[in-house]
Amino acid sequence: MIKKFLLATTLITILILGCHLDATYKMDATVYSINGNEITLEDVTSNLFSYYGDTDNLHIGQACKVKFDHNGTESNRYDDIILSVKY
């Protein structure tokens, strides 16, 4: 009984992790503009994405790596959500 429970729990965990990994992707970007604490990034396909964060030690043109969530619409990048940014 315990083995079946552990197997079911493991399978559900793998399924949830797999769905999360499928919904996210990373892309290179550069800082396009800084307005107060709003940071606008331009990705390699020239799309602009904004988020609010700490602007200390940032400058326009600085390279970064952005992790996105496709927000349930893989074919529409305009509604994607920024999960994290690493400079």
Secondary structure, DSSP 8 states (H G I E B T S, - for coil): -HHHHHHHHHHHHHHHHHHHHHHEEEEEEEEEEEETTEEEEEETTS-EEEEE---TT--TT-EEEEEEE-TT-TT-GGG-EEEEEE-
